[in-house]
Amino acid sequence: MKRVLVFGTFDVLHPGHLHFLQGAKKFGDYLIVSLARDKFVKRIKGRKAHHSELDRKKLVEALKIVNKAVLGSKDDYIKHIIAQKPDIIALGYDQRAFTENLKLKLVSAGMKKIKIVRLKPYKPHLYKSAILSPPG
């Protein structure tokens, strides 16, 4: 069984998110969604989340395509990734937070077999959280 791990805030769930999750699931049989913790959302998005991390987790868990939803790490995202035991990490086209040198950090942690893929956008001019829920 191939395990695919994705990351996101998923605060205002939209068709772009669903396209992202469907694209990620194509790489494996078991989709794990790691949700950004409330304390990191402002840093990542430039604003607070509209919904709490627990509410966002419940929403994502309700999606049939998702096999497991977890809250992200509070302090060490590499250990968090290792604990989920992914074969593949699927990143969104615009995900930059925590992704710089990710492969190098995983290799340094002894996880050199994890494949990292970056997915293509789905109508980013329409379905991007920054457009649907701008800062402020």
Beta strands, then each sheet from edge to edge (+ up, - down):
strand 1: 3-8
strand 2: 30-35
strand 3: 68-71
strand 4: 88-91
strand 5: 115-118
sheet 1: 3+ 2+ 1+ 4+ 5+
end
